[in-house]
Amino acid sequence: MKRILLVASLFIPSFSFAQSNNFGLIQDKDGYVNVRDQASLKAKVIGRLNNQTVVSLDSGGNSTVFYLIKADGLNEEGFIHKSRINPFGGYQRWKLKDHYSDKAIYQFADNFVELQVKIAQFTEKDFKKTIPKGLKMAFYTYYKNKEFFGTDGDIPEKGMGQFKQILINFNGENIVIPAQKLEQYFFPLDRYGNLYDFEQAEVYSKGNDLYVINTLTIGGAAQYNMVIHIQNGLVKPIQAWSE
């Protein structure tokens, strides 16, 4: 599983452009790209992803021209030619400006993203078990009828975290993503190195597009990615997938 390494300045916002080694955007002249089960353009197509979809990247084993990727909406990992993926080249990467036990603030110029967290509040009856395809054992997969993330098929442990809310100021727009839109994303409230999980986001912007990418439950069997995309002041459906 991948681990996010974030070199963070706590005081000065960055004005340089950078590429992500962990994530990329689908960019293809056809408006979409096929995902294949092997590192070959002749391999079986197992999925299709539209432009601007965020994917997590792996080197693709021995291939020098394909990435092994995962993304929301794919039932399994697959291969995409590297020419169809932009690892956020040309995007501004924001810096972590301030961080506390209950919030992390990323900033670029007058724009900011503030991730606020809290101790998770839930009851066991809010969770539902299902039997995944191909298995015989039931696992907890839904929280309040929504697929939830952050555990390996169990109810979250006491003391885990949830997002309290996410505040965004971007290109003059003030945006609030409330707890109700984020309640199915659980993560531990302990440090990974010098930072908490939620303090290790990758934040990118270009024009009217803003991406906030969190890898949560880092290093564990339940590790997952969560992507928030703001476009023209509007919040797109949140994407998430397990790693």
Backbone as CSV, one residue per row, in Angstrom:
resi,resn,N_x,N_y,N_z,CA_x,CA_y,CA_z,C_x,C_y,C_z
1,MET,0.833,-1.192,0.000,0.000,0.000,0.000,0.870,1.246,0.000
2,LYS,0.368,2.267,-0.638,1.143,3.487,-0.723,1.044,4.276,0.564
3,ARG,2.076,5.053,0.831,2.054,5.981,1.941,2.306,7.372,1.394
4,ILE,1.566,8.332,1.905,1.694,9.689,1.436,2.832,10.366,2.173
5,LEU,3.762,10.956,1.464,4.841,11.718,2.062,4.619,13.170,1.701
6,LEU,4.407,14.013,2.681,4.092,15.407,2.448,5.164,16.262,3.084
7,VAL,5.885,17.019,2.271,6.861,17.962,2.789,6.134,19.269,3.011
8,ALA,5.925,19.642,4.273,5.011,20.732,4.599,5.750,21.912,5.182
9,SER,5.455,23.087,4.658,5.897,24.323,5.282,4.762,24.830,6.149
10,LEU,5.064,25.198,7.365,4.014,25.614,8.287,3.776,27.118,8.254
11,PHE,4.561,27.845,7.454,4.466,29.296,7.550,4.260,29.983,6.202
12,ILE,4.899,29.530,5.138,4.906,30.278,3.891,4.179,29.503,2.812
13,PRO,3.096,30.070,2.222,2.411,29.378,1.149,3.291,29.280,-0.086
14,SER,3.182,28.176,-0.821,4.018,27.954,-1.982,3.395,28.582,-3.220
15,PHE,4.269,29.114,-4.106,3.811,29.643,-5.373,4.454,28.875,-6.525
16,SER,4.962,27.677,-6.239,5.589,26.865,-7.264,4.631,25.778,-7.717
17,PHE,4.882,25.263,-8.915,4.064,24.195,-9.444,4.762,22.867,-9.196
18,ALA,3.967,21.823,-8.940,4.557,20.531,-8.603,3.690,19.412,-9.146
19,GLN,4.292,18.232,-9.250,3.560,17.063,-9.688,3.390,16.101,-8.525
20,SER,2.276,15.391,-8.543,2.009,14.375,-7.528,2.642,13.056,-7.944
21,ASN,3.234,12.364,-6.999,3.742,11.029,-7.264,2.718,9.956,-6.906
22,ASN,1.607,10.375,-6.325,0.636,9.427,-5.792,-0.681,9.424,-6.547
23,PHE,-1.035,10.547,-7.179,-2.336,10.686,-7.821,-2.187,11.351,-9.177
24,GLY,-3.190,11.155,-10.008,-3.201,11.799,-11.308,-4.625,12.001,-11.791
25,LEU,-4.758,12.792,-12.865,-6.047,13.069,-13.487,-6.114,12.413,-14.860
26,ILE,-7.265,11.827,-15.155,-7.471,11.282,-16.495,-7.580,12.445,-17.477
27,GLN,-6.772,12.401,-18.536,-6.817,13.419,-19.590,-6.610,12.726,-20.932
28,ASP,-7.670,12.661,-21.720,-7.622,11.983,-23.007,-8.444,12.780,-24.018
29,LYS,-7.968,12.855,-25.238,-8.671,13.630,-26.268,-10.074,13.101,-26.541
30,ASP,-10.326,11.838,-26.217,-11.651,11.250,-26.423,-12.612,11.560,-25.282
31,GLY,-12.102,12.154,-24.205,-12.962,12.478,-23.073,-13.062,11.378,-22.041
32,TYR,-12.461,10.228,-22.320,-12.469,9.104,-21.389,-11.292,8.201,-21.728
33,VAL,-11.023,7.237,-20.857,-9.960,6.283,-21.118,-10.413,4.900,-20.658
34,ASN,-9.961,3.876,-21.354,-10.265,2.501,-20.976,-9.252,1.998,-19.942
35,VAL,-9.760,1.244,-18.973,-8.913,0.598,-17.970,-8.796,-0.867,-18.359
36,ARG,-7.563,-1.396,-18.378,-7.335,-2.745,-18.872,-6.783,-3.649,-17.773
37,ASP,-6.962,-4.945,-17.950,-6.554,-5.883,-16.904,-5.067,-6.228,-16.954
38,GLN,-4.366,-5.800,-18.013,-2.931,-5.994,-18.119,-2.311,-4.759,-18.765
39,ALA,-0.992,-4.652,-18.678,-0.277,-3.492,-19.210,-0.076,-3.625,-20.713
40,SER,-1.196,-3.584,-21.434,-1.161,-3.701,-22.887,-2.411,-3.060,-23.463
41,LEU,-2.259,-2.373,-24.591,-3.420,-1.769,-25.245,-4.324,-2.817,-25.882
42,LYS,-3.876,-4.063,-25.934,-4.683,-5.147,-26.475,-5.359,-5.963,-25.373
43,ALA,-5.090,-5.601,-24.125,-5.643,-6.357,-22.996,-7.138,-6.068,-22.834
44,LYS,-7.792,-6.927,-22.072,-9.228,-6.815,-21.833,-9.569,-5.517,-21.113
45,VAL,-10.625,-4.838,-21.562,-11.107,-3.612,-20.925,-11.992,-3.984,-19.741
46,ILE,-11.646,-3.491,-18.561,-12.417,-3.826,-17.358,-13.154,-2.614,-16.786
47,GLY,-12.968,-1.450,-17.410,-13.652,-0.260,-16.928,-13.347,0.932,-17.805
48,ARG,-14.037,2.026,-17.538,-13.854,3.263,-18.294,-13.936,4.436,-17.318
49,LEU,-13.014,5.375,-17.439,-12.992,6.543,-16.575,-13.022,7.811,-17.420
50,ASN,-13.844,8.775,-17.008,-13.961,10.035,-17.727,-12.830,10.989,-17.368
51,ASN,-12.593,11.944,-18.248,-11.599,12.984,-17.980,-11.884,13.685,-16.654
52,GLN,-10.826,14.122,-15.991,-10.847,14.808,-14.693,-11.072,13.857,-13.522
53,THR,-11.239,12.550,-13.799,-11.325,11.596,-12.695,-9.965,11.459,-12.032
54,VAL,-9.937,11.467,-10.709,-8.689,11.277,-9.964,-8.445,9.787,-9.773
55,VAL,-7.203,9.365,-9.997,-6.815,7.969,-9.788,-5.571,7.934,-8.917
56,SER,-5.415,6.853,-8.141,-4.166,6.642,-7.412,-3.239,5.822,-8.294
57,LEU,-1.941,6.123,-8.212,-0.980,5.609,-9.169,-0.004,4.627,-8.548
58,ASP,0.312,3.597,-9.320,1.408,2.695,-9.013,2.245,2.593,-10.288
59,SER,3.453,2.142,-10.150,4.353,2.103,-11.303,3.903,1.126,-12.374
60,GLY,3.040,0.168,-12.020,2.578,-0.800,-13.006,3.505,-1.980,-13.153
61,GLY,4.177,-2.311,-12.069,5.081,-3.463,-12.107,6.292,-3.179,-12.974
62,ASN,6.533,-4.035,-13.975,7.702,-3.886,-14.845,7.446,-2.969,-16.029
63,SER,6.236,-2.470,-16.167,5.906,-1.632,-17.314,6.471,-0.232,-17.154
64,THR,7.003,0.314,-18.232,7.500,1.689,-18.228,6.515,2.658,-18.864
65,VAL,5.439,2.133,-19.443,4.490,2.993,-20.163,3.079,2.924,-19.607
66,PHE,2.840,2.089,-18.591,1.518,1.978,-17.991,1.591,2.239,-16.494
67,TYR,0.525,2.860,-15.973,0.317,2.946,-14.527,-0.675,1.871,-14.106
68,LEU,-0.444,1.277,-12.957,-1.453,0.458,-12.295,-2.255,1.412,-11.422
69,ILE,-3.558,1.476,-11.612,-4.359,2.517,-10.959,-5.543,1.921,-10.202
70,LYS,-6.055,2.729,-9.284,-7.333,2.478,-8.626,-8.122,3.776,-8.647
71,ALA,-9.443,3.652,-8.600,-10.294,4.843,-8.632,-11.682,4.492,-8.142
72,ASP,-12.438,5.509,-7.765,-13.834,5.326,-7.407,-14.587,4.797,-8.624
73,GLY,-15.431,3.811,-8.420,-16.228,3.274,-9.510,-15.628,2.055,-10.181
74,LEU,-14.366,1.721,-9.861,-13.749,0.518,-10.402,-13.850,-0.610,-9.377
75,ASN,-14.217,-1.793,-9.838,-14.324,-2.934,-8.932,-12.974,-3.563,-8.635
76,GLU,-11.975,-3.245,-9.457,-10.641,-3.798,-9.285,-9.616,-2.830,-9.869
77,GLU,-8.358,-3.018,-9.498,-7.308,-2.190,-10.054,-7.074,-2.571,-11.512
78,GLY,-6.513,-1.636,-12.275,-6.275,-1.896,-13.687,-5.164,-1.011,-14.215
79,PHE,-4.914,-1.121,-15.516,-3.795,-0.428,-16.141,-4.287,0.649,-17.109
80,ILE,-3.590,1.784,-17.082,-3.852,2.882,-18.016,-2.515,3.378,-18.549
81,HIS,-2.469,3.645,-19.854,-1.251,4.171,-20.468,-0.895,5.514,-19.837
82,LYS,0.380,5.717,-19.548,0.814,6.919,-18.839,0.500,8.200,-19.598
83,SER,0.392,8.127,-20.921,0.108,9.324,-21.709,-1.299,9.849,-21.470
84,ARG,-2.163,9.020,-20.846,-3.557,9.427,-20.583,-3.754,9.963,-19.165
85,ILE,-2.670,10.087,-18.408,-2.766,10.527,-17.015,-1.848,11.721,-16.786
86,ASN,-2.393,12.750,-16.191,-1.603,13.922,-15.796,-1.414,13.895,-14.282
87,PRO,-0.169,13.700,-13.796,0.069,13.668,-12.351,0.079,15.085,-11.757
88,PHE,-0.975,15.831,-12.070,-1.185,17.199,-11.596,-0.076,18.145,-12.037
89,GLY,0.514,17.866,-13.185,1.455,18.813,-13.765,0.721,20.077,-14.196
90,GLY,1.282,21.241,-13.881,0.636,22.504,-14.211,-0.350,22.979,-13.175
91,TYR,-0.591,22.180,-12.133,-1.481,22.568,-11.040,-0.657,23.145,-9.890
92,GLN,-1.240,24.090,-9.183,-0.616,24.644,-7.987,-0.848,23.713,-6.803
93,ARG,0.211,23.282,-6.152,0.060,22.476,-4.947,0.117,23.381,-3.723
94,TRP,-0.925,23.317,-2.907,-1.016,24.173,-1.731,-0.191,23.603,-0.584
95,LYS,0.224,24.503,0.292,1.020,24.104,1.447,0.160,23.974,2.699
96,LEU,0.561,23.077,3.579,-0.028,22.991,4.912,0.499,24.168,5.716
97,LYS,-0.391,25.097,6.091,0.033,26.316,6.775,-0.008,26.164,8.291
98,ASP,-1.100,25.611,8.816,-1.249,25.406,10.256,-1.914,24.059,10.495
99,HIS,-1.568,23.431,11.613,-2.236,22.175,11.940,-2.307,22.003,13.441
100,TYR,-3.430,21.415,13.870,-3.722,21.187,15.278,-4.312,19.788,15.405
101,SER,-4.649,19.400,16.611,-5.221,18.066,16.800,-6.620,17.951,16.214
102,ASP,-7.290,19.079,15.974,-8.665,19.029,15.468,-8.866,19.763,14.141
103,LYS,-7.788,20.207,13.510,-7.944,20.871,12.223,-6.612,20.962,11.488
104,ALA,-6.694,21.064,10.173,-5.528,21.294,9.328,-5.919,22.349,8.299
105,ILE,-5.053,23.325,8.095,-5.359,24.447,7.203,-4.322,24.492,6.083
106,TYR,-4.821,24.424,4.853,-3.971,24.538,3.668,-4.260,25.883,3.013
107,GLN,-3.214,26.523,2.489,-3.405,27.879,1.977,-2.590,28.107,0.718
108,PHE,-3.171,28.882,-0.179,-2.463,29.416,-1.334,-2.979,30.826,-1.575
109,ALA,-2.095,31.816,-1.470,-2.499,33.227,-1.575,-3.628,33.497,-0.580
110,ASP,-4.771,34.015,-1.042,-5.897,34.296,-0.140,-6.879,33.123,-0.039
111,ASN,-6.589,32.029,-0.681,-7.458,30.861,-0.657,-7.049,29.922,0.469
112,PHE,-8.028,29.207,1.032,-7.680,28.230,2.068,-8.673,27.072,2.067
113,VAL,-8.187,25.934,2.581,-9.008,24.764,2.874,-8.765,24.420,4.330
114,GLU,-9.837,24.321,5.128,-9.718,23.989,6.548,-10.473,22.690,6.821
115,LEU,-9.723,21.653,7.145,-10.309,20.350,7.471,-10.496,20.278,8.979
116,GLN,-11.730,20.212,9.433,-12.033,20.133,10.862,-12.494,18.717,11.204
117,VAL,-11.968,18.171,12.303,-12.297,16.799,12.665,-12.828,16.732,14.088
118,LYS,-13.430,15.598,14.414,-13.999,15.370,15.742,-13.930,13.890,16.060
119,ILE,-14.133,13.532,17.313,-14.254,12.127,17.674,-15.556,11.588,17.086
120,ALA,-15.474,10.453,16.426,-16.637,9.891,15.738,-17.766,9.571,16.714
121,GLN,-18.977,9.884,16.300,-20.169,9.623,17.093,-21.108,8.741,16.274
122,PHE,-21.399,7.536,16.783,-22.244,6.605,16.047,-22.793,5.567,17.004
123,THR,-23.791,4.831,16.533,-24.325,3.695,17.276,-24.263,2.467,16.374
124,GLU,-24.203,1.287,16.968,-24.053,0.062,16.192,-25.214,-0.157,15.239
125,LYS,-26.397,0.286,15.610,-27.562,0.061,14.747,-27.490,0.862,13.450
126,ASP,-26.584,1.838,13.379,-26.419,2.613,12.150,-25.665,1.843,11.070
127,PHE,-25.087,0.690,11.435,-24.272,-0.080,10.497,-25.034,-1.302,9.991
128,LYS,-24.716,-1.677,8.771,-25.389,-2.804,8.131,-24.360,-3.748,7.527
129,LYS,-24.604,-5.065,7.692,-23.722,-6.066,7.119,-24.219,-6.514,5.743
130,THR,-23.269,-6.847,4.880,-23.581,-7.476,3.595,-22.538,-8.562,3.340
131,ILE,-22.843,-9.452,2.413,-21.905,-10.493,2.020,-21.317,-10.111,0.662
132,PRO,-20.054,-9.721,0.618,-19.431,-9.334,-0.659,-19.461,-10.473,-1.672
133,LYS,-19.484,-10.113,-2.938,-19.524,-11.094,-4.021,-18.316,-12.028,-3.932
134,GLY,-18.579,-13.327,-3.993,-17.519,-14.306,-3.970,-17.105,-14.754,-2.580
135,LEU,-17.693,-14.151,-1.543,-17.368,-14.522,-0.171,-18.599,-15.112,0.522
136,LYS,-18.371,-15.783,1.640,-19.460,-16.398,2.394,-19.717,-15.685,3.712
137,MET,-18.788,-14.860,4.134,-18.907,-14.181,5.417,-19.425,-12.761,5.234
138,ALA,-20.270,-12.313,6.138,-20.822,-10.962,6.088,-19.884,-9.976,6.776
139,PHE,-19.792,-8.778,6.204,-18.982,-7.706,6.769,-19.825,-6.437,6.858
140,TYR,-19.455,-5.568,7.779,-20.112,-4.259,7.845,-19.636,-3.428,6.660
141,THR,-20.576,-2.991,5.838,-20.222,-2.226,4.644,-20.985,-0.915,4.514
142,TYR,-22.085,-0.758,5.273,-22.883,0.455,5.142,-23.080,1.137,6.495
143,TYR,-22.989,2.453,6.466,-23.262,3.288,7.630,-24.338,4.291,7.226
144,LYS,-25.488,4.200,7.890,-26.635,5.039,7.531,-26.949,4.910,6.038
145,ASN,-26.897,3.660,5.554,-27.215,3.315,4.168,-26.229,3.880,3.144
146,LYS,-25.045,4.266,3.608,-23.993,4.723,2.703,-22.759,3.856,2.920
147,GLU,-22.073,3.519,1.827,-20.836,2.765,1.976,-19.867,3.560,2.841
148,PHE,-19.290,2.908,3.831,-18.377,3.642,4.703,-16.953,3.116,4.573
149,PHE,-15.992,3.931,5.011,-14.577,3.639,4.857,-13.858,3.846,6.188
150,GLY,-12.732,3.143,6.344,-11.893,3.362,7.513,-11.723,2.148,8.401
151,THR,-12.456,1.056,8.126,-12.277,-0.185,8.874,-12.182,-1.333,7.876
152,ASP,-11.745,-2.470,8.360,-11.609,-3.644,7.502,-12.787,-4.590,7.707
153,GLY,-14.005,-4.034,7.522,-15.210,-4.837,7.640,-15.818,-4.882,9.020
154,ASP,-15.297,-4.050,9.945,-15.815,-4.005,11.309,-16.445,-2.647,11.596
155,ILE,-17.134,-2.553,12.720,-17.589,-1.258,13.208,-16.365,-0.466,13.668
156,PRO,-16.296,0.831,13.433,-15.132,1.608,13.871,-14.887,1.491,15.372
157,GLU,-13.619,1.505,15.737,-13.267,1.475,17.146,-13.619,2.807,17.802
158,LYS,-13.870,2.766,19.096,-14.121,3.997,19.834,-12.871,4.879,19.789
159,GLY,-13.086,6.158,19.640,-11.963,7.091,19.575,-11.509,7.419,18.175
160,MET,-12.083,6.737,17.171,-11.748,7.098,15.789,-12.366,8.443,15.449
161,GLY,-11.925,9.024,14.359,-12.379,10.356,13.994,-13.312,10.379,12.806
162,GLN,-14.036,11.488,12.705,-14.836,11.842,11.538,-14.562,13.313,11.241
163,PHE,-14.954,13.742,10.049,-14.857,15.163,9.741,-16.022,15.913,10.383
164,LYS,-15.692,16.999,11.069,-16.715,17.873,11.642,-17.331,18.723,10.544
165,GLN,-16.469,19.257,9.693,-16.878,19.981,8.498,-15.608,20.364,7.740
166,ILE,-15.777,20.775,6.498,-14.657,21.281,5.715,-15.035,22.657,5.196
167,LEU,-14.211,23.635,5.513,-14.435,25.016,5.086,-13.468,25.341,3.954
168,ILE,-13.994,25.958,2.896,-13.169,26.275,1.735,-13.448,27.707,1.285
169,ASN,-12.387,28.457,1.058,-12.483,29.745,0.390,-11.628,29.653,-0.857
170,PHE,-12.276,29.713,-2.018,-11.554,29.512,-3.274,-12.099,30.432,-4.339
171,ASN,-11.231,31.250,-4.882,-11.598,32.201,-5.936,-12.793,33.052,-5.545
172,GLY,-12.802,33.497,-4.276,-13.853,34.383,-3.800,-15.121,33.697,-3.348
173,GLU,-15.189,32.371,-3.476,-16.371,31.609,-3.048,-16.114,30.976,-1.683
174,ASN,-17.091,31.135,-0.758,-17.027,30.466,0.541,-17.894,29.213,0.489
175,ILE,-17.285,28.077,0.760,-17.969,26.793,0.626,-17.860,26.028,1.946
176,VAL,-18.980,25.470,2.391,-19.001,24.648,3.603,-19.500,23.263,3.224
177,ILE,-18.690,22.247,3.516,-19.130,20.860,3.354,-19.448,20.346,4.747
178,PRO,-20.732,20.107,5.062,-21.126,19.767,6.431,-20.829,18.317,6.791
179,ALA,-20.931,18.032,8.090,-20.642,16.696,8.608,-21.498,15.629,7.942
180,GLN,-22.746,15.954,7.620,-23.651,14.962,7.037,-23.155,14.431,5.691
181,LYS,-22.379,15.234,4.979,-21.831,14.813,3.693,-20.534,14.017,3.849
182,LEU,-20.007,13.966,5.089,-18.693,13.378,5.337,-18.713,12.280,6.385
183,GLU,-19.884,11.942,6.891,-19.973,11.090,8.078,-19.567,9.644,7.846
184,GLN,-19.481,9.191,6.606,-19.133,7.793,6.341,-17.623,7.569,6.208
185,TYR,-16.831,8.625,6.449,-15.379,8.514,6.328,-14.750,8.543,7.725
186,PHE,-14.249,7.385,8.161,-13.655,7.251,9.496,-12.135,7.123,9.362
187,PHE,-11.429,7.546,10.415,-9.968,7.486,10.409,-9.453,7.578,11.839
188,PRO,-8.260,7.031,12.110,-7.712,7.103,13.467,-7.278,8.516,13.828
189,LEU,-7.444,8.862,15.076,-6.997,10.173,15.558,-5.671,10.011,16.305
190,ASP,-4.707,9.446,15.628,-3.363,9.377,16.176,-2.378,9.796,15.082
191,ARG,-1.175,10.093,15.489,-0.202,10.652,14.548,0.441,9.566,13.703
192,TYR,0.708,9.926,12.455,1.487,9.107,11.551,2.754,9.905,11.272
193,GLY,3.856,9.568,11.973,5.026,10.435,11.933,4.736,11.671,12.759
194,ASN,4.941,12.826,12.180,4.688,14.084,12.880,3.295,14.633,12.629
195,LEU,2.533,13.977,11.779,1.234,14.499,11.383,0.149,13.445,11.564
196,TYR,-1.081,13.918,11.758,-2.244,13.045,11.747,-2.588,12.701,10.301
197,ASP,-3.390,11.640,10.133,-3.854,11.270,8.793,-4.407,12.469,8.026
198,PHE,-5.338,13.173,8.670,-6.071,14.215,7.954,-5.195,15.424,7.623
199,GLU,-3.985,15.495,8.205,-3.071,16.597,7.932,-2.141,16.306,6.756
200,GLN,-2.343,15.171,6.086,-1.446,14.767,5.014,-2.154,14.780,3.664
201,ALA,-3.020,15.773,3.489,-3.760,15.898,2.234,-2.860,16.435,1.125
202,GLU,-3.276,16.164,-0.097,-2.701,16.822,-1.265,-3.780,17.747,-1.815
203,VAL,-3.461,19.030,-1.940,-4.429,20.032,-2.393,-3.864,20.702,-3.639
204,TYR,-4.650,20.681,-4.723,-4.210,21.226,-6.006,-5.280,22.160,-6.577
205,SER,-4.829,23.188,-7.279,-5.778,24.074,-7.948,-5.228,24.530,-9.294
206,LYS,-6.159,24.802,-10.189,-5.836,25.356,-11.502,-7.101,25.977,-12.043
207,GLY,-7.052,27.272,-12.361,-8.247,27.951,-12.833,-9.356,27.876,-11.816
208,ASN,-10.504,27.330,-12.201,-11.653,27.199,-11.301,-11.802,25.798,-10.718
209,ASP,-10.753,24.987,-10.841,-10.782,23.626,-10.311,-9.907,23.508,-9.073
210,LEU,-10.455,22.882,-8.054,-9.735,22.617,-6.809,-9.934,21.155,-6.429
211,TYR,-8.842,20.476,-6.099,-8.902,19.085,-5.657,-8.292,18.971,-4.260
212,VAL,-9.031,18.333,-3.356,-8.546,18.023,-2.015,-8.533,16.508,-1.887
213,ILE,-7.342,15.930,-1.762,-7.186,14.471,-1.769,-6.597,14.023,-0.442
214,ASN,-7.333,13.202,0.272,-6.874,12.666,1.559,-6.665,11.165,1.450
215,THR,-5.519,10.693,1.908,-5.320,9.271,2.139,-5.460,9.047,3.636
216,LEU,-6.398,8.204,4.028,-6.762,8.041,5.437,-6.586,6.588,5.889
217,THR,-6.442,6.431,7.211,-6.106,5.124,7.798,-4.814,4.614,7.161
218,ILE,-3.823,5.506,7.080,-2.592,5.262,6.346,-1.847,4.044,6.888
219,GLY,-1.429,3.181,5.968,-0.595,2.050,6.327,-1.339,0.843,6.845
220,GLY,-2.656,0.934,6.995,-3.438,-0.184,7.516,-4.207,-0.903,6.425
221,ALA,-4.820,-2.006,6.803,-5.592,-2.787,5.837,-6.797,-2.021,5.313
222,ALA,-7.249,-1.012,6.064,-8.432,-0.247,5.666,-8.073,1.077,4.997
223,GLN,-6.830,1.249,4.562,-6.413,2.505,3.931,-7.291,2.830,2.728
224,TYR,-7.660,4.102,2.607,-8.499,4.521,1.483,-8.179,5.949,1.092
225,ASN,-8.647,6.338,-0.079,-8.481,7.699,-0.583,-9.847,8.374,-0.693
226,MET,-9.883,9.651,-0.369,-11.101,10.444,-0.492,-10.774,11.701,-1.294
227,VAL,-11.595,12.002,-2.284,-11.335,13.133,-3.175,-12.516,14.091,-3.177
228,ILE,-12.231,15.359,-2.911,-13.224,16.423,-3.037,-12.809,17.287,-4.219
229,HIS,-13.732,17.501,-5.144,-13.466,18.310,-6.330,-14.434,19.496,-6.335
230,ILE,-13.878,20.689,-6.346,-14.661,21.919,-6.473,-14.451,22.458,-7.877
231,GLN,-15.528,22.694,-8.573,-15.427,23.230,-9.930,-16.422,24.369,-10.092
232,ASN,-15.907,25.552,-10.441,-16.739,26.745,-10.610,-17.597,27.011,-9.378
233,GLY,-17.025,26.792,-8.208,-17.707,27.089,-6.949,-18.658,26.010,-6.478
234,LEU,-18.785,24.903,-7.220,-19.706,23.835,-6.862,-18.939,22.592,-6.413
235,VAL,-19.490,21.889,-5.416,-18.876,20.670,-4.913,-19.392,19.479,-5.727
236,LYS,-18.481,18.797,-6.394,-18.831,17.590,-7.133,-19.046,16.434,-6.153
237,PRO,-19.710,15.348,-6.575,-19.866,14.192,-5.699,-18.516,13.707,-5.170
238,ILE,-18.448,13.461,-3.867,-17.191,13.021,-3.262,-16.872,11.608,-3.731
239,GLN,-15.614,11.383,-4.066,-15.150,10.073,-4.519,-14.324,9.424,-3.410
240,ALA,-14.372,8.103,-3.309,-13.567,7.377,-2.330,-13.358,5.953,-2.818
241,TRP,-12.194,5.407,-2.531,-11.905,4.016,-2.873,-10.835,3.464,-1.951
242,SER,-10.908,2.174,-1.716,-9.969,1.504,-0.825,-8.663,1.223,-1.547
243,GLU,-7.563,1.281,-0.785,-6.259,0.935,-1.336,-5.826,-0.454,-0.881
